[in-house]
Amino acid sequence: MLSDAEKAAVQSLWAKASGNVNAIGAEALERLFESFPQTKTYFSHFDLSHGSHDLQVHGGKVLGAIGEATKHLDNLESALSKLSDLHAYNLRVDPGNFKLLSHAIQVTFASHFRTEFDATAQAAWDKFLSYVSAILTSKYR
Ligand code: HEM
């Protein structure tokens, strides 16, 4: 699990990002789709053009869920239980894609929060996002 210092690093960066979830979320998705085009196959019903309403809304949902998870760091599994059901039973997203999204989120943070998202903060976020991903893919079989 995350150490107290890692929890603090996750939460303090979130405090910076939380005011801008749609834009940051949309950018993370855009980076995901540009760098790893195979991930677009799950979103054929979306308009994925730069700055689209769909990207903003979905980016806001994804990042919002991550922000909510930062408030439940001692209880991530139950906090993410519904989303875990959705991704495993309904969406059946290939688990490998979670690493790609986690990467895109980190690059987006680095470009927005150059000073705050230092190596320590990134390591904490990488660990946190890998827990989130593990939970969202835990019910696949
Ligand atoms: C839907 C979060 C990873 C594909 C959602 C929703 C949230 C969410 C909050 C909306 C649920 C609702 O409307 O009730 C997350 C988080 C992720 C993650 C926190 C990892 C950190 C992924 C990945 C993919 C993916 C890697 C595929 C590349 C989808 C799809 C939907 C969805 C296709 C449904 C979109 C729609 O039709 O509205 N996700 N997600 N998710 N997610 Fe994820």
Backbone and ligand atoms as CSV (ligand in chain L), in Angstrom:
chain,resi,resn,atom,element,x,y,z
A,1,MET,N,N,0.830,-1.216,0.000
A,1,MET,CA,C,0.000,0.000,0.000
A,1,MET,C,C,0.867,1.271,0.000
A,2,LEU,N,N,0.219,2.389,-0.134
A,2,LEU,CA,C,0.981,3.633,-0.180
A,2,LEU,C,C,1.448,4.047,1.213
A,3,SER,N,N,2.660,4.558,1.283
A,3,SER,CA,C,3.148,5.103,2.560
A,3,SER,C,C,2.438,6.439,2.827
A,4,ASP,N,N,2.584,6.938,4.044
A,4,ASP,CA,C,1.970,8.231,4.358
A,4,ASP,C,C,2.507,9.334,3.441
A,5,ALA,N,N,3.814,9.282,3.165
A,5,ALA,CA,C,4.411,10.310,2.302
A,5,ALA,C,C,3.845,10.203,0.882
A,6,GLU,N,N,3.655,8.961,0.411
A,6,GLU,CA,C,3.094,8.784,-0.936
A,6,GLU,C,C,1.640,9.262,-0.983
A,7,LYS,N,N,0.894,8.962,0.060
A,7,LYS,CA,C,-0.503,9.432,0.105
A,7,LYS,C,C,-0.544,10.955,0.048
A,8,ALA,N,N,0.343,11.593,0.807
A,8,ALA,CA,C,0.371,13.061,0.828
A,8,ALA,C,C,0.731,13.605,-0.548
A,9,ALA,N,N,1.660,12.932,-1.230
A,9,ALA,CA,C,2.079,13.398,-2.557
A,9,ALA,C,C,0.930,13.268,-3.556
A,10,VAL,N,N,0.190,12.174,-3.467
A,10,VAL,CA,C,-0.951,11.974,-4.364
A,10,VAL,C,C,-2.007,13.052,-4.108
A,11,GLN,N,N,-2.295,13.279,-2.847
A,11,GLN,CA,C,-3.368,14.221,-2.530
A,11,GLN,C,C,-2.981,15.669,-2.829
A,12,SER,N,N,-1.710,16.015,-2.625
A,12,SER,CA,C,-1.379,17.425,-2.858
A,12,SER,C,C,-1.360,17.749,-4.347
A,13,LEU,N,N,-0.951,16.799,-5.185
A,13,LEU,CA,C,-1.027,17.061,-6.633
A,13,LEU,C,C,-2.488,17.113,-7.075
A,14,TRP,N,N,-3.309,16.240,-6.465
A,14,TRP,CA,C,-4.726,16.253,-6.827
A,14,TRP,C,C,-5.363,17.608,-6.497
A,15,ALA,N,N,-4.940,18.207,-5.392
A,15,ALA,CA,C,-5.497,19.509,-5.014
A,15,ALA,C,C,-5.249,20.534,-6.125
A,16,LYS,N,N,-4.151,20.395,-6.850
A,16,LYS,CA,C,-3.852,21.309,-7.971
A,16,LYS,C,C,-4.697,20.980,-9.200
A,17,ALA,N,N,-4.907,19.684,-9.427
A,17,ALA,CA,C,-5.561,19.260,-10.676
A,17,ALA,C,C,-7.083,19.338,-10.594
A,18,SER,N,N,-7.618,19.292,-9.391
A,18,SER,CA,C,-9.059,19.071,-9.234
A,18,SER,C,C,-9.924,20.187,-9.818
A,19,GLY,N,N,-9.349,21.387,-9.962
A,19,GLY,CA,C,-10.147,22.494,-10.505
A,19,GLY,C,C,-10.297,22.430,-12.014
A,20,ASN,N,N,-9.628,21.485,-12.639
A,20,ASN,CA,C,-9.546,21.509,-14.101
A,20,ASN,C,C,-9.705,20.110,-14.688
A,21,VAL,N,N,-10.639,19.329,-14.120
A,21,VAL,CA,C,-10.684,17.903,-14.482
A,21,VAL,C,C,-11.032,17.646,-15.949
A,22,ASN,N,N,-11.962,18.428,-16.507
A,22,ASN,CA,C,-12.342,18.144,-17.895
A,22,ASN,C,C,-11.168,18.356,-18.854
A,23,ALA,N,N,-10.485,19.493,-18.695
A,23,ALA,CA,C,-9.394,19.798,-19.620
A,23,ALA,C,C,-8.226,18.823,-19.442
A,24,ILE,N,N,-7.883,18.534,-18.200
A,24,ILE,CA,C,-6.752,17.626,-17.967
A,24,ILE,C,C,-7.126,16.200,-18.386
A,25,GLY,N,N,-8.351,15.813,-18.074
A,25,GLY,CA,C,-8.812,14.485,-18.477
A,25,GLY,C,C,-8.854,14.346,-19.991
A,26,ALA,N,N,-9.361,15.388,-20.667
A,26,ALA,CA,C,-9.439,15.336,-22.133
A,26,ALA,C,C,-8.044,15.248,-22.740
A,27,GLU,N,N,-7.103,15.999,-22.168
A,27,GLU,CA,C,-5.731,15.951,-22.701
A,27,GLU,C,C,-5.119,14.568,-22.497
A,28,ALA,N,N,-5.364,13.977,-21.330
A,28,ALA,CA,C,-4.818,12.635,-21.067
A,28,ALA,C,C,-5.391,11.634,-22.081
A,29,LEU,N,N,-6.698,11.744,-22.352
A,29,LEU,CA,C,-7.302,10.824,-23.329
A,29,LEU,C,C,-6.731,11.077,-24.723
A,30,GLU,N,N,-6.563,12.349,-25.054
A,30,GLU,CA,C,-6.036,12.658,-26.383
A,30,GLU,C,C,-4.622,12.091,-26.543
A,31,ARG,N,N,-3.823,12.218,-25.496
A,31,ARG,CA,C,-2.466,11.641,-25.544
A,31,ARG,C,C,-2.536,10.123,-25.680
A,32,LEU,N,N,-3.487,9.512,-24.954
A,32,LEU,CA,C,-3.660,8.056,-25.046
A,32,LEU,C,C,-3.982,7.648,-26.486
A,33,PHE,N,N,-4.964,8.328,-27.078
A,33,PHE,CA,C,-5.420,7.936,-28.410
A,33,PHE,C,C,-4.384,8.244,-29.499
A,34,GLU,N,N,-3.628,9.351,-29.324
A,34,GLU,CA,C,-2.603,9.701,-30.312
A,34,GLU,C,C,-1.429,8.732,-30.263
A,35,SER,N,N,-0.988,8.406,-29.040
A,35,SER,CA,C,0.205,7.572,-28.915
A,35,SER,C,C,-0.101,6.094,-29.076
A,36,PHE,N,N,-1.316,5.698,-28.707
A,36,PHE,CA,C,-1.681,4.274,-28.732
A,36,PHE,C,C,-3.036,4.134,-29.441
A,37,PRO,N,N,-3.030,4.298,-30.773
A,37,PRO,CA,C,-4.286,4.378,-31.520
A,37,PRO,C,C,-5.203,3.167,-31.329
A,38,GLN,N,N,-4.621,2.028,-30.967
A,38,GLN,CA,C,-5.475,0.843,-30.771
A,38,GLN,C,C,-6.491,1.053,-29.656
A,39,THR,N,N,-6.204,1.987,-28.735
A,39,THR,CA,C,-7.145,2.227,-27.631
A,39,THR,C,C,-8.424,2.923,-28.109
A,40,LYS,N,N,-8.378,3.478,-29.332
A,40,LYS,CA,C,-9.567,4.182,-29.852
A,40,LYS,C,C,-10.707,3.216,-30.158
A,41,THR,N,N,-10.376,1.927,-30.280
A,41,THR,CA,C,-11.416,0.969,-30.695
A,41,THR,C,C,-12.562,0.903,-29.680
A,42,TYR,N,N,-12.288,1.237,-28.430
A,42,TYR,CA,C,-13.352,1.198,-27.413
A,42,TYR,C,C,-14.281,2.402,-27.507
A,43,PHE,N,N,-13.868,3.401,-28.278
A,43,PHE,CA,C,-14.592,4.673,-28.290
A,43,PHE,C,C,-15.078,5.045,-29.691
A,44,SER,N,N,-15.500,4.035,-30.453
A,44,SER,CA,C,-15.912,4.320,-31.833
A,44,SER,C,C,-17.182,5.170,-31.857
A,45,HIS,N,N,-17.899,5.220,-30.738
A,45,HIS,CA,C,-19.131,6.011,-30.675
A,45,HIS,C,C,-18.869,7.443,-30.216
A,46,PHE,N,N,-17.594,7.802,-30.016
A,46,PHE,CA,C,-17.235,9.143,-29.547
A,46,PHE,C,C,-16.632,9.966,-30.682
A,47,ASP,N,N,-16.772,11.286,-30.559
A,47,ASP,CA,C,-16.011,12.192,-31.417
A,47,ASP,C,C,-14.664,12.419,-30.728
A,48,LEU,N,N,-13.599,11.880,-31.337
A,48,LEU,CA,C,-12.285,11.945,-30.678
A,48,LEU,C,C,-11.414,13.065,-31.245
A,49,SER,N,N,-12.025,14.029,-31.943
A,49,SER,CA,C,-11.210,15.102,-32.496
A,49,SER,C,C,-10.743,16.033,-31.370
A,50,HIS,N,N,-9.645,16.729,-31.645
A,50,HIS,CA,C,-9.010,17.591,-30.650
A,50,HIS,C,C,-10.017,18.522,-29.964
A,51,GLY,N,N,-10.059,18.479,-28.641
A,51,GLY,CA,C,-10.920,19.392,-27.873
A,51,GLY,C,C,-12.413,19.091,-27.939
A,52,SER,N,N,-12.788,17.920,-28.457
A,52,SER,CA,C,-14.225,17.634,-28.633
A,52,SER,C,C,-14.961,17.577,-27.291
A,53,HIS,N,N,-16.278,17.778,-27.384
A,53,HIS,CA,C,-17.133,17.699,-26.204
A,53,HIS,C,C,-17.033,16.300,-25.567
A,54,ASP,N,N,-17.035,15.259,-26.402
A,54,ASP,CA,C,-16.940,13.889,-25.876
A,54,ASP,C,C,-15.653,13.689,-25.076
A,55,LEU,N,N,-14.545,14.210,-25.607
A,55,LEU,CA,C,-13.267,14.058,-24.888
A,55,LEU,C,C,-13.314,14.785,-23.547
A,56,GLN,N,N,-13.903,15.983,-23.569
A,56,GLN,CA,C,-13.987,16.770,-22.327
A,56,GLN,C,C,-14.838,16.042,-21.284
A,57,VAL,N,N,-16.011,15.579,-21.727
A,57,VAL,CA,C,-16.940,14.961,-20.774
A,57,VAL,C,C,-16.354,13.651,-20.250
A,58,HIS,N,N,-15.861,12.810,-21.167
A,58,HIS,CA,C,-15.336,11.524,-20.692
A,58,HIS,C,C,-14.051,11.719,-19.884
A,59,GLY,N,N,-13.210,12.653,-20.339
A,59,GLY,CA,C,-11.987,12.948,-19.585
A,59,GLY,C,C,-12.334,13.385,-18.168
A,60,GLY,N,N,-13.373,14.209,-18.047
A,60,GLY,CA,C,-13.817,14.668,-16.727
A,60,GLY,C,C,-14.294,13.505,-15.868
A,61,LYS,N,N,-14.984,12.539,-16.493
A,61,LYS,CA,C,-15.475,11.387,-15.721
A,61,LYS,C,C,-14.323,10.533,-15.214
A,62,VAL,N,N,-13.362,10.275,-16.101
A,62,VAL,CA,C,-12.240,9.400,-15.720
A,62,VAL,C,C,-11.409,10.075,-14.627
A,63,LEU,N,N,-11.070,11.343,-14.889
A,63,LEU,CA,C,-10.233,12.020,-13.897
A,63,LEU,C,C,-11.005,12.265,-12.596
A,64,GLY,N,N,-12.299,12.525,-12.727
A,64,GLY,CA,C,-13.135,12.707,-11.530
A,64,GLY,C,C,-13.137,11.449,-10.665
A,65,ALA,N,N,-13.206,10.292,-11.315
A,65,ALA,CA,C,-13.204,9.023,-10.568
A,65,ALA,C,C,-11.854,8.820,-9.870
A,66,ILE,N,N,-10.796,9.235,-10.555
A,66,ILE,CA,C,-9.467,9.120,-9.943
A,66,ILE,C,C,-9.371,10.068,-8.742
A,67,GLY,N,N,-9.911,11.266,-8.909
A,67,GLY,CA,C,-9.906,12.231,-7.801
A,67,GLY,C,C,-10.693,11.714,-6.607
A,68,GLU,N,N,-11.835,11.107,-6.894
A,68,GLU,CA,C,-12.637,10.523,-5.816
A,68,GLU,C,C,-11.818,9.432,-5.106
A,69,ALA,N,N,-11.087,8.662,-5.885
A,69,ALA,CA,C,-10.275,7.586,-5.296
A,69,ALA,C,C,-9.179,8.143,-4.376
A,70,THR,N,N,-8.685,9.349,-4.691
A,70,THR,CA,C,-7.643,9.923,-3.820
A,70,THR,C,C,-8.177,10.209,-2.412
A,71,LYS,N,N,-9.517,10.247,-2.289
A,71,LYS,CA,C,-10.107,10.488,-0.959
A,71,LYS,C,C,-10.302,9.191,-0.192
A,72,HIS,N,N,-10.028,8.071,-0.836
A,72,HIS,CA,C,-10.275,6.760,-0.202
A,72,HIS,C,C,-9.041,5.868,-0.310
A,73,LEU,N,N,-7.898,6.436,-0.031
A,73,LEU,CA,C,-6.658,5.691,-0.263
A,73,LEU,C,C,-6.511,4.472,0.647
A,74,ASP,N,N,-7.248,4.461,1.766
A,74,ASP,CA,C,-7.174,3.297,2.648
A,74,ASP,C,C,-8.251,2.277,2.326
A,75,ASN,N,N,-9.046,2.599,1.340
A,75,ASN,CA,C,-10.241,1.802,1.094
A,75,ASN,C,C,-10.555,1.752,-0.399
A,76,LEU,N,N,-9.477,1.641,-1.210
A,76,LEU,CA,C,-9.640,1.804,-2.661
A,76,LEU,C,C,-10.563,0.764,-3.282
A,77,GLU,N,N,-10.454,-0.464,-2.774
A,77,GLU,CA,C,-11.208,-1.542,-3.406
A,77,GLU,C,C,-12.719,-1.293,-3.354
A,78,SER,N,N,-13.205,-0.903,-2.199
A,78,SER,CA,C,-14.652,-0.694,-2.138
A,78,SER,C,C,-15.031,0.616,-2.828
A,79,ALA,N,N,-14.143,1.616,-2.760
A,79,ALA,CA,C,-14.457,2.884,-3.442
A,79,ALA,C,C,-14.587,2.678,-4.955
A,80,LEU,N,N,-13.843,1.715,-5.506
A,80,LEU,CA,C,-13.824,1.521,-6.961
A,80,LEU,C,C,-14.633,0.309,-7.411
A,81,SER,N,N,-15.391,-0.262,-6.498
A,81,SER,CA,C,-16.064,-1.517,-6.795
A,81,SER,C,C,-17.013,-1.442,-8.005
A,82,LYS,N,N,-17.805,-0.375,-8.082
A,82,LYS,CA,C,-18.754,-0.248,-9.203
A,82,LYS,C,C,-18.033,-0.111,-10.538
A,83,LEU,N,N,-16.964,0.714,-10.521
A,83,LEU,CA,C,-16.201,0.918,-11.761
A,83,LEU,C,C,-15.497,-0.354,-12.178
A,84,SER,N,N,-15.113,-1.135,-11.175
A,84,SER,CA,C,-14.461,-2.407,-11.443
A,84,SER,C,C,-15.448,-3.357,-12.137
A,85,ASP,N,N,-16.675,-3.410,-11.655
A,85,ASP,CA,C,-17.717,-4.226,-12.306
A,85,ASP,C,C,-17.918,-3.764,-13.753
A,86,LEU,N,N,-18.032,-2.440,-13.932
A,86,LEU,CA,C,-18.290,-1.892,-15.268
A,86,LEU,C,C,-17.190,-2.285,-16.254
A,87,HIS,N,N,-15.929,-2.075,-15.864
A,87,HIS,CA,C,-14.837,-2.349,-16.804
A,87,HIS,C,C,-14.649,-3.844,-17.054
A,88,ALA,N,N,-14.922,-4.665,-16.049
A,88,ALA,CA,C,-14.713,-6.103,-16.239
A,88,ALA,C,C,-15.884,-6.773,-16.948
A,89,TYR,N,N,-17.101,-6.466,-16.519
A,89,TYR,CA,C,-18.249,-7.223,-17.026
A,89,TYR,C,C,-18.899,-6.592,-18.253
A,90,ASN,N,N,-18.934,-5.263,-18.305
A,90,ASN,CA,C,-19.615,-4.616,-19.425
A,90,ASN,C,C,-18.645,-4.220,-20.537
A,91,LEU,N,N,-17.573,-3.534,-20.161
A,91,LEU,CA,C,-16.703,-2.954,-21.179
A,91,LEU,C,C,-15.641,-3.930,-21.670
A,92,ARG,N,N,-15.181,-4.793,-20.788
A,92,ARG,CA,C,-14.141,-5.787,-21.127
A,92,ARG,C,C,-12.935,-5.148,-21.820
A,93,VAL,N,N,-12.457,-4.076,-21.219
A,93,VAL,CA,C,-11.268,-3.401,-21.737
A,93,VAL,C,C,-10.045,-4.291,-21.468
A,94,ASP,N,N,-9.222,-4.487,-22.475
A,94,ASP,CA,C,-8.013,-5.286,-22.288
A,94,ASP,C,C,-7.165,-4.666,-21.172
A,95,PRO,N,N,-6.769,-5.469,-20.175
A,95,PRO,CA,C,-6.049,-4.924,-19.012
A,95,PRO,C,C,-4.776,-4.151,-19.366
A,96,GLY,N,N,-4.111,-4.511,-20.465
A,96,GLY,CA,C,-2.880,-3.813,-20.859
A,96,GLY,C,C,-3.108,-2.326,-21.109
A,97,ASN,N,N,-4.332,-1.967,-21.437
A,97,ASN,CA,C,-4.609,-0.556,-21.743
A,97,ASN,C,C,-4.560,0.346,-20.512
A,98,PHE,N,N,-4.698,-0.229,-19.347
A,98,PHE,CA,C,-4.686,0.597,-18.135
A,98,PHE,C,C,-3.312,1.218,-17.898
A,99,LYS,N,N,-2.268,0.468,-18.246
A,99,LYS,CA,C,-0.909,1.007,-18.121
A,99,LYS,C,C,-0.722,2.189,-19.076
A,100,LEU,N,N,-1.306,2.062,-20.250
A,100,LEU,CA,C,-1.162,3.128,-21.254
A,100,LEU,C,C,-1.868,4.399,-20.793
A,101,LEU,N,N,-3.069,4.228,-20.231
A,101,LEU,CA,C,-3.792,5.404,-19.725
A,101,LEU,C,C,-3.051,6.015,-18.533
A,102,SER,N,N,-2.528,5.174,-17.668
A,102,SER,CA,C,-1.788,5.698,-16.503
A,102,SER,C,C,-0.595,6.533,-16.968
A,103,HIS,N,N,0.068,6.047,-18.005
A,103,HIS,CA,C,1.201,6.773,-18.575
A,103,HIS,C,C,0.736,8.129,-19.129
A,104,ALA,N,N,-0.359,8.113,-19.879
A,104,ALA,CA,C,-0.856,9.360,-20.493
A,104,ALA,C,C,-1.244,10.372,-19.412
A,105,ILE,N,N,-1.818,9.896,-18.324
A,105,ILE,CA,C,-2.193,10.796,-17.222
A,105,ILE,C,C,-0.932,11.426,-16.616
A,106,GLN,N,N,0.103,10.617,-16.448
A,106,GLN,CA,C,1.327,11.145,-15.841
A,106,GLN,C,C,2.012,12.165,-16.745
A,107,VAL,N,N,2.019,11.913,-18.039
A,107,VAL,CA,C,2.627,12.884,-18.955
A,107,VAL,C,C,1.829,14.198,-18.907
A,108,THR,N,N,0.523,14.079,-18.824
A,108,THR,CA,C,-0.321,15.282,-18.762
A,108,THR,C,C,-0.035,16.063,-17.477
A,109,PHE,N,N,0.052,15.371,-16.368
A,109,PHE,CA,C,0.395,16.052,-15.100
A,109,PHE,C,C,1.753,16.748,-15.232
A,110,ALA,N,N,2.712,16.041,-15.816
A,110,ALA,CA,C,4.065,16.622,-15.928
A,110,ALA,C,C,4.031,17.909,-16.743
A,111,SER,N,N,3.187,17.925,-17.782
A,111,SER,CA,C,3.187,19.130,-18.613
A,111,SER,C,C,2.423,20.281,-17.951
A,112,HIS,N,N,1.463,19.974,-17.094
A,112,HIS,CA,C,0.701,21.044,-16.416
A,112,HIS,C,C,1.343,21.506,-15.110
A,113,PHE,N,N,1.962,20.576,-14.416
A,113,PHE,CA,C,2.458,20.878,-13.060
A,113,PHE,C,C,3.952,20.567,-12.989
A,114,ARG,N,N,4.694,21.295,-13.781
A,114,ARG,CA,C,6.117,21.035,-13.971
A,114,ARG,C,C,6.884,20.960,-12.660
A,115,THR,N,N,6.614,21.902,-11.765
A,115,THR,CA,C,7.366,21.953,-10.514
A,115,THR,C,C,6.856,20.921,-9.522
A,116,GLU,N,N,5.533,20.888,-9.349
A,116,GLU,CA,C,4.959,20.007,-8.318
A,116,GLU,C,C,5.100,18.535,-8.666
A,117,PHE,N,N,5.009,18.193,-9.954
A,117,PHE,CA,C,5.037,16.780,-10.340
A,117,PHE,C,C,6.490,16.359,-10.527
A,118,ASP,N,N,7.221,16.371,-9.426
A,118,ASP,CA,C,8.635,15.990,-9.488
A,118,ASP,C,C,8.744,14.468,-9.419
A,119,ALA,N,N,9.981,13.965,-9.337
A,119,ALA,CA,C,10.188,12.513,-9.414
A,119,ALA,C,C,9.478,11.786,-8.270
A,120,THR,N,N,9.468,12.404,-7.093
A,120,THR,CA,C,8.812,11.763,-5.943
A,120,THR,C,C,7.303,11.703,-6.147
A,121,ALA,N,N,6.745,12.817,-6.606
A,121,ALA,CA,C,5.301,12.846,-6.844
A,121,ALA,C,C,4.933,11.862,-7.947
A,122,GLN,N,N,5.758,11.800,-8.984
A,122,GLN,CA,C,5.440,10.866,-10.071
A,122,GLN,C,C,5.471,9.427,-9.578
A,123,ALA,N,N,6.473,9.093,-8.781
A,123,ALA,CA,C,6.567,7.708,-8.279
A,123,ALA,C,C,5.333,7.351,-7.459
A,124,ALA,N,N,4.872,8.304,-6.646
A,124,ALA,CA,C,3.676,8.057,-5.828
A,124,ALA,C,C,2.455,7.874,-6.719
A,125,TRP,N,N,2.328,8.737,-7.741
A,125,TRP,CA,C,1.179,8.611,-8.651
A,125,TRP,C,C,1.241,7.320,-9.461
A,126,ASP,N,N,2.434,6.940,-9.860
A,126,ASP,CA,C,2.557,5.708,-10.635
A,126,ASP,C,C,2.075,4.515,-9.810
A,127,LYS,N,N,2.451,4.525,-8.539
A,127,LYS,CA,C,2.042,3.440,-7.648
A,127,LYS,C,C,0.521,3.476,-7.431
A,128,PHE,N,N,0.015,4.664,-7.174
A,128,PHE,CA,C,-1.428,4.830,-6.956
A,128,PHE,C,C,-2.217,4.369,-8.192
A,129,LEU,N,N,-1.795,4.826,-9.382
A,129,LEU,CA,C,-2.534,4.453,-10.597
A,129,LEU,C,C,-2.409,2.964,-10.892
A,130,SER,N,N,-1.297,2.355,-10.470
A,130,SER,CA,C,-1.213,0.910,-10.702
A,130,SER,C,C,-2.138,0.154,-9.751
A,131,TYR,N,N,-2.373,0.682,-8.555
A,131,TYR,CA,C,-3.385,0.073,-7.669
A,131,TYR,C,C,-4.781,0.232,-8.251
A,132,VAL,N,N,-5.066,1.438,-8.710
A,132,VAL,CA,C,-6.390,1.686,-9.304
A,132,VAL,C,C,-6.610,0.718,-10.473
A,133,SER,N,N,-5.587,0.594,-11.337
A,133,SER,CA,C,-5.700,-0.289,-12.506
A,133,SER,C,C,-5.882,-1.738,-12.082
A,134,ALA,N,N,-5.130,-2.142,-11.066
A,134,ALA,CA,C,-5.234,-3.542,-10.601
A,134,ALA,C,C,-6.654,-3.827,-10.118
A,135,ILE,N,N,-7.251,-2.848,-9.445
A,135,ILE,CA,C,-8.615,-3.051,-8.932
A,135,ILE,C,C,-9.619,-3.082,-10.096
A,136,LEU,N,N,-9.435,-2.166,-11.049
A,136,LEU,CA,C,-10.393,-2.120,-12.169
A,136,LEU,C,C,-10.296,-3.353,-13.064
A,137,THR,N,N,-9.190,-4.094,-12.987
A,137,THR,CA,C,-9.052,-5.295,-13.822
A,137,THR,C,C,-9.128,-6.578,-12.987
A,138,SER,N,N,-9.484,-6.444,-11.718
A,138,SER,CA,C,-9.404,-7.614,-10.818
A,138,SER,C,C,-10.542,-8.608,-10.997
A,139,LYS,N,N,-11.628,-8.175,-11.635
A,139,LYS,CA,C,-12.800,-9.077,-11.698
A,139,LYS,C,C,-12.937,-9.762,-13.053
A,140,TYR,N,N,-11.870,-9.710,-13.857
A,140,TYR,CA,C,-11.998,-10.214,-15.223
A,140,TYR,C,C,-12.242,-11.714,-15.301
A,141,ARG,N,N,-11.752,-12.457,-14.320
A,141,ARG,CA,C,-11.997,-13.898,-14.396
A,141,ARG,C,C,-12.163,-14.458,-13.018
L,1,HEM,C1,C,-16.249,4.430,-18.753
L,1,HEM,C2,C,-12.984,5.481,-15.305
L,1,HEM,C3,C,-9.636,2.982,-17.756
L,1,HEM,C4,C,-12.700,2.502,-21.454
L,1,HEM,C5,C,-15.639,4.938,-17.618
L,1,HEM,C6,C,-16.288,5.809,-16.644
L,1,HEM,C7,C,-15.380,6.106,-15.691
L,1,HEM,C8,C,-14.141,5.428,-16.050
L,1,HEM,C9,C,-15.593,6.987,-14.446
L,1,HEM,C10,C,-17.742,6.307,-16.720
L,1,HEM,C11,C,-18.617,5.368,-15.963
L,1,HEM,C12,C,-20.063,5.765,-15.992
L,1,HEM,O1,O,-20.490,6.486,-16.920
L,1,HEM,O2,O,-20.784,5.351,-15.072
L,1,HEM,C13,C,-11.810,4.842,-15.645
L,1,HEM,C14,C,-10.607,4.866,-14.845
L,1,HEM,C15,C,-9.659,4.160,-15.534
L,1,HEM,C16,C,-10.271,3.704,-16.764
L,1,HEM,C17,C,-10.481,5.545,-13.476
L,1,HEM,C18,C,-8.224,3.852,-15.184
L,1,HEM,C19,C,-7.466,4.599,-14.425
L,1,HEM,C20,C,-10.141,2.708,-19.000
L,1,HEM,C21,C,-9.378,2.213,-20.126
L,1,HEM,C22,C,-10.238,2.102,-21.180
L,1,HEM,C23,C,-11.554,2.503,-20.706
L,1,HEM,C24,C,-7.884,1.891,-20.096
L,1,HEM,C25,C,-9.972,1.659,-22.605
L,1,HEM,C26,C,-8.872,1.994,-23.263
L,1,HEM,C27,C,-13.923,2.949,-21.016
L,1,HEM,C28,C,-15.120,2.961,-21.862
L,1,HEM,C29,C,-16.138,3.534,-21.077
L,1,HEM,C30,C,-15.549,3.846,-19.780
L,1,HEM,C31,C,-15.231,2.453,-23.300
L,1,HEM,C32,C,-17.605,3.770,-21.504
L,1,HEM,C33,C,-17.659,5.087,-22.264
L,1,HEM,C34,C,-19.086,5.474,-22.651
L,1,HEM,O3,O,-19.618,4.860,-23.581
L,1,HEM,O4,O,-19.641,6.393,-22.029
L,1,HEM,N1,N,-14.338,4.731,-17.232
L,1,HEM,N2,N,-11.574,4.134,-16.801
L,1,HEM,N3,N,-11.445,2.866,-19.373
L,1,HEM,N4,N,-14.221,3.471,-19.791
L,1,HEM,FE1,FE,-12.942,3.669,-18.248
